[in-house]
């Protein structure tokens, strides 16, 4: 089986490490994971270093919306043009790779990976790393993703029940695929433990751990 992976190329943090871990876990099961990268970046280079077959499209990072409405109008036009070109190039790459399915993670790849896979008669899997934003009125964000999933036969794989609920369950019902851990990397017998005393924490204190990078939008405050 060949499951192609569509990446930006500059992914960081959880998306990057989670993708790398899943690719590495599939390999022993005889699954080949060729990579289609939109552009250069550390993750593109890392995939090559892992011995993966990497096709780089040379497009760079997709345009991202900003808070300024005036700027967003111009960025929207650029985004539409970028998606059209990226869809065509990604579809051509998938055809050459003779893939059985396509996997992608970031939400801005839905409009690229879905149509590219559909053009080749392939099922695509959107492994959702984040909740869908609800800041737009009338749930338009969720409705747009649902429409694309239905139109292009995209199977959403949510990393939690909460993430699945933000996309909604109709017309396409997301499947929940919880994040796994590497039992060797997280073996309690192999870690370098941090003592309470080294952090100045008393033995009777309640300690809460957060497994995430420190960032304002994660709400850790």
C-alpha positions in Angstrom: 0.0 0.0 0.0 1.2 3.5 -0.8 -0.3 6.4 1.2 1.0 9.7 0.0 1.4 12.6 2.4 0.8 16.2 1.4 2.7 18.7 3.6 3.6 22.4 3.5 7.2 21.7 4.2 7.7 24.1 7.0 5.5 22.3 9.7 6.6 22.6 13.3 5.7 21.3 16.7 2.9 18.7 17.1 1.9 18.5 13.5 5.4 17.7 12.4 6.3 15.3 15.2 2.9 13.5 14.9 3.3 13.1 11.2 6.8 11.8 11.5 5.8 9.3 14.2 2.8 8.0 12.1 4.9 7.6 9.0 7.6 5.7 11.0 4.9 3.5 12.5 3.4 2.6 9.2 6.7 1.6 7.6 7.0 -1.8 9.5 3.6 -2.7 8.3 4.7 -2.5 4.6 3.0 0.9 4.0 5.0 3.2 1.7 4.6 6.9 2.4 5.8 9.1 -0.5 5.7 12.8 0.3 4.3 15.7 -1.8 5.7 19.0 -0.3 4.3 22.3 -1.4 7.6 24.0 -0.8 11.0 23.8 1.0 11.4 23.7 4.7 12.7 21.8 7.7 10.0 19.1 7.4 10.7 18.6 3.7 14.4 18.2 4.5 13.6 15.8 7.4 11.4 13.6 5.2 14.3 13.3 2.7 16.6 12.4 5.6 14.2 9.6 6.6 14.7 8.1 3.1 11.2 9.0 1.9 10.4 9.7 -1.7 9.8 13.5 -1.7 8.3 15.4 -4.6 8.7 19.2 -4.0 6.3 21.4 -5.9 8.2 24.6 -5.4 5.2 26.7 -4.4 6.2 27.9 -1.0 3.8 28.5 1.9 0.1 29.1 1.1 -1.2 32.6 1.8 -2.7 33.1 5.2 -5.6 35.4 6.2 -4.8 38.3 8.6 -6.9 40.6 10.8 -7.0 43.5 8.3 -10.2 43.3 6.1 -8.6 45.3 3.4 -5.5 43.1 3.2 -7.7 39.9 3.4 -9.4 40.9 0.1 -6.1 40.8 -1.7 -4.9 37.7 0.1 -8.1 35.9 -0.7 -7.5 36.4 -4.5 -3.9 35.1 -4.0 -5.2 32.2 -2.0 -7.6 31.1 -4.7 -4.9 31.3 -7.4 -2.5 29.4 -5.2 -5.0 26.7 -4.5 -5.8 26.2 -8.2 -2.2 25.8 -9.1 -1.4 23.6 -6.1 -4.3 21.3 -6.9 -3.2 20.8 -10.4 0.5 20.2 -9.5 -0.5 17.9 -6.5 -2.8 15.9 -8.7 -0.1 15.4 -11.3 2.3 14.3 -8.6 -0.2 11.8 -7.2 -0.7 10.3 -10.6 3.0 9.7 -11.0 3.4 8.2 -7.5 0.6 5.7 -8.2 -0.7 6.3 -4.6 -3.6 4.4 -3.0 -4.7 7.3 -0.8 -3.7 10.7 0.4 -3.1 12.0 4.0 -2.8 15.6 5.1 -3.1 17.4 8.4 -3.3 21.2 8.2 -6.7 22.7 7.5 -5.3 24.9 4.7 -4.5 21.8 2.8 -8.1 20.6 2.6 -8.8 22.7 -0.5 -5.7 21.3 -2.2 -5.4 17.7 -1.1 -9.1 16.9 -1.4 -9.5 17.9 -5.0 -6.1 16.5 -6.0 -6.9 13.1 -4.6 -10.4 13.2 -6.0 -9.0 13.9 -9.5 -7.1 10.7 -9.2 -10.0 8.7 -7.8 -8.4 8.4 -4.4 -9.7 8.7 -0.9 -8.1 11.5 1.2 -7.7 11.6 4.9 -7.7 14.9 6.8 -6.0 14.1 10.1 -7.4 17.2 12.1 -4.8 18.5 14.6 -6.9 21.4 15.8 -10.5 22.5 16.5 -12.3 24.4 13.8 -12.6 28.1 14.6 -16.0 29.4 15.4 -15.2 33.1 15.2 -17.0 33.5 11.8 -20.8 34.1 11.8 -23.4 31.4 11.0 -20.8 28.6 11.3 -19.5 29.4 7.8 -16.1 28.0 8.6 -17.4 24.7 9.6 -19.9 24.6 6.7 -17.1 25.3 4.2 -15.0 22.4 5.5 -18.0 20.1 5.6 -18.9 21.0 2.0 -15.4 20.3 0.8 -15.3 17.0 2.6 -18.6 15.9 1.1 -17.7 17.1 -2.4 -14.2 15.5 -2.6 -14.8 12.4 -0.5 -12.5 13.5 2.3 -12.5 11.4 5.5 -11.9 13.7 8.5 -9.9 12.0 11.3 -10.2 14.1 14.4 -7.6 13.9 17.2 -10.4 14.1 19.9 -14.1 14.0 20.3 -14.1 17.7 20.9 -12.2 18.4 17.7 -14.8 16.3 15.9 -17.6 18.2 17.4 -16.3 21.6 16.1 -16.5 20.2 12.5 -20.0 18.8 13.1 -21.4 15.4 12.2 -23.3 16.1 9.0 -23.2 15.7 6.1 -19.8 14.0 6.7 -19.2 12.4 10.1 -15.6 12.7 11.3 -13.9 9.6 12.8 -12.0 10.0 16.0 -8.3 8.9 15.9 -6.7 9.7 19.2 -3.0 10.7 19.3 -0.8 7.8 20.3 2.6 7.9 22.1 5.9 6.1 21.4 6.2 3.6 24.3 10.0 3.7 24.0 10.3 7.5 24.1 7.8 7.7 27.0 9.0 4.7 29.0 9.0 5.9 32.7 12.1 3.7 33.3 14.1 5.6 30.8 13.3 9.3 31.6 15.5 11.8 33.5 13.0 12.6 36.2 12.6 16.2 37.6 12.2 16.2 41.3 9.8 18.5 43.2 12.8 19.7 45.3 14.6 21.0 42.3 11.6 23.1 41.4 11.0 24.3 44.9 7.7 22.4 45.2 6.6 21.0 48.5 5.7 17.3 48.9 2.1 18.1 49.8 1.5 20.5 46.9 -0.9 19.6 44.1 1.0 19.6 40.8 -0.7 20.0 37.4 1.2 19.2 34.2 0.5 20.6 30.8 1.8 18.6 27.8 2.0 21.4 25.3 4.2 24.3 24.2 3.6 27.5 26.1 1.5 29.8 23.9 -1.2 32.4 24.6 -3.8 30.9 22.3 -3.6 27.6 24.2 -5.2 29.3 27.2 -2.7 28.1 29.8 -3.0 31.3 31.8 
